[in-house]
Amino acid sequence: MSDIYEPPKVWSFDSENGGEFASINRPTAGAREERKLPIGDHPFQLYSLATPNGVKVTTMFEELLELGIKDAEYDAYLINIGEGDQFGSDFVDINPNSKIPALYDKDADIKIFESGSILVYLAEKFGKFLPTEPAKRTEVFNWLFWQMGSAPYLGGGFGHFYAYAPEKFKYPIDRFAMETKRQLDVLDKQLAKSQFIAGDEYSIADMAIFPWYGALVKGKIYDAAEFLSVHEYKNVIRWSDELLKRPAILRGRLVNRTWGDEDQQLKERHSSNDFEGLKLDY
């Protein structure tokens, strides 16, 4: 049994105690260096990485383009969070919270941060994937905000202690595994009643939830499918398999991706032609 940690009366920052991300994590906000961001030709400038939160937004853009909406063309530039790109001055000017993704609507001169906010902004701007009828719209928001509040327990909780922490401890892994399975059960029961998360229409709620929970049940994050017995969540798996038939989802997950097979990496995206030669599978 490990030594019991007795918290000090006043916490102090230990730069050596942070595991894989110790070199970038600090208890302070703001820019750490002057750094310009590139700006492309398209109306939207996305600065991101293909983490689940980043994939939400690239999926949305690709879904809009799949509908033939040319005004949704975008440039996607890589922000390498492991190297601290998110603390450059231009990025912090868009997102003072220094998290990906961050979006600049060049034509409107509007800066948008937080993945859920970006999804809503694009849905309202183009009138897609967000119902206008109050009850249906509210249901989409219910599940969108469910994801925003729940995923930190999966990522920063379970994912951190199971996959990234420098030492493995039973209590936090058990605590967050239990919560992750509870969340999967919430989704499974909802998807037993409807085709998609918020009803019978595909929406930004699906785009927000799939990169986290869909990827989890398909064994794509944390290598934890067996540990969490994800085979139990048959409705989540059915939903995930259905979404994986959508070309926009298969494209979106590759944008700003820097790991895995080289034919599934698109570090920057400026045109639909950039996907040529890549494998659009899961």
DAFENBEL-V437076 format. One line per field, one symbol per residue. ss: DSSP state (2 for helix, 1 for strand, 0 for the rest). phi: phi as a letter, one per 40 degrees, with the letter a starting at -180 (. if undefined). burial: 1 if it has 9 or more other C-alpha atoms within 8 Angstrom, else 0. Layout:
BEGIN
ss=???
phi=???
burial=???
END
This chain:
BEGIN
ss=000000000000000000222000000000001000000000011111000222222222222222000222011111002220222122222200000001111000011110222222222222000000022222222222222222222222222222220000022222222222222222222220000100100002222222222222200000000000022202222222222000222222001000000222010010022220000000
phi=.ccccbcccbcbcbccbagcbccbcacbbhcbacacccbccccbbbbaaccdcccdcccccccccccgcccccabbbcbcccbgdcbcccccccbccfbccbbbccccfbbbbgdcccccdccccbgbgacccdcccccccdcccdccccddcccccddcccbbccbcbcdccccccdcccccccdccccccbacbcbhcbcaccccccdccccccccgbbgfbccdcfccccccccdccccccccdccccdcccgcbbgcccbbbcbbbacccccgcccbb
burial=000000000000001001100100000001100000000000111111110011111111111110001001111111110001111111110111010111111100001111111111011100000110000110111011101101111111111111011000000110011011101110111110011111100111111111111111111001011000010010111011000100011111111110000001111111000000000000
END
